[in-house]
Amino acid sequence: MATSHERKIIPVADPAALAKAAAERVIARIEQNPGRVAVCLTGGSSPKALYQLLATREYRDTIPWDRIDWFIGDERLVPRKDPLHNMCMARQAFLDRCAPAANVHPIATDTADLNDPDVSAALYENELMAFYGAEQLDPARPLFDLVLMGVGPDGHTASLFPGYPAVAESARWVVGVPKANVEPFVPRVTLTLPTLASCREMLFEIAGESKRAILARLLAGEDLPANRARSQHETVWLVDQAALPEDFRG
Ligand SMILES: O=C(O)[C@H](O)[C@@H](O)[C@H](O)[C@H](O)COP(=O)(O)O
């Protein structure tokens, strides 16, 4: 049953504990769906430890790789082998060693229209719709089992930056963003809030002292994209002690 817009905050000790807690949630989500599982990954530095953990023997041997499809919530418009490319990071951290190539769904960035994020967005929207088997999202049938997310210093999540039109987009599944609000200032492609919301669980990983200031603003309820991003079902924030503002520390 949908818990709609509630959000659960789970404090953990440090980045290692956070990666482990996230890995356990990934496994639990996979186990809850005996069919084809869809996971939407995120970029940035925060999820790297989780990705590397999933490739270790302990997790790798228990994950049914054949029935999991891996998508990405946003992409930077750089060549697909550039270290700044989000799916490239995920590939290097675990997918290339673990997942069948056909189950990995990157956003195309190596086209002749490399500088046109709208072209990449339209291609990915078509791919998501084909995977889902419909052009309208049905709240009773989420697109993703799990969506991973991070938070940027300005309160962005995916490539949904404060005040940008992409944040208000309600019809399109994927949109182009001509310029990012933070480094790298390259064009981006991002799934929109309704698309990201179409999941059984949205899982944020927030760690480190550098996140404390923005986390305080978010917890105070400021209207920022990371606060608007909610699953139609379950939303969980894993937060380590260094990121937690004093009032919230255990
Ligand atoms: O492409 C991106 O940059 C991301 O998907 C972005 O939304 C990221 O999750 C946050 O900026 C947090 O980034 P860090 O994990 O590097 O702090």
The ligand as an SDF file (V2000), in Angstrom:
LIG
                    3D

 17 16  0  0  0  0  0  0  0  0999 V2000
   24.9040   13.4130  -11.9180 O   0  0  0  0  0  0  0  0  0  0  0  0
   24.9160   13.8060  -10.7750 C   0  0  0  0  0  0  0  0  0  0  0  0
   25.7100   14.6500  -10.3580 O   0  0  0  0  0  0  0  0  0  0  0  0
   23.9690   13.2010   -9.7890 C   0  0  0  0  0  0  0  0  0  0  0  0
   23.1810   12.2000  -10.1040 O   0  0  0  0  0  0  0  0  0  0  0  0
   23.5890   14.1150   -8.6530 C   0  0  0  0  0  0  0  0  0  0  0  0
   22.2460   14.3130   -8.4220 O   0  0  0  0  0  0  0  0  0  0  0  0
   24.2690   13.5810   -7.4200 C   0  0  0  0  0  0  0  0  0  0  0  0
   23.5760   12.4790   -6.9030 O   0  0  0  0  0  0  0  0  0  0  0  0
   24.3880   14.6300   -6.3450 C   0  0  0  0  0  0  0  0  0  0  0  0
   24.9770   15.7820   -6.8840 O   0  0  0  0  0  0  0  0  0  0  0  0
   25.2360   14.1470   -5.1940 C   0  0  0  0  0  0  0  0  0  0  0  0
   26.5380   13.9710   -5.6820 O   0  0  0  0  0  0  0  0  0  0  0  0
   27.6750   13.3850   -4.7720 P   0  0  0  0  0  0  0  0  0  0  0  0
   27.3150   12.0050   -4.4470 O   0  0  0  0  0  0  0  0  0  0  0  0
   28.9090   13.4570   -5.6390 O   0  0  0  0  0  0  0  0  0  0  0  0
   27.7750   14.2620   -3.5790 O   0  0  0  0  0  0  0  0  0  0  0  0
  1  2  2  0
  2  3  1  0
  2  4  1  0
  4  5  1  0
  4  6  1  0
  6  7  1  0
  6  8  1  0
  8  9  1  0
  8 10  1  0
 10 11  1  0
 10 12  1  0
 12 13  1  0
 13 14  1  0
 14 15  2  0
 14 16  1  0
 14 17  1  0
M  END
$$$$
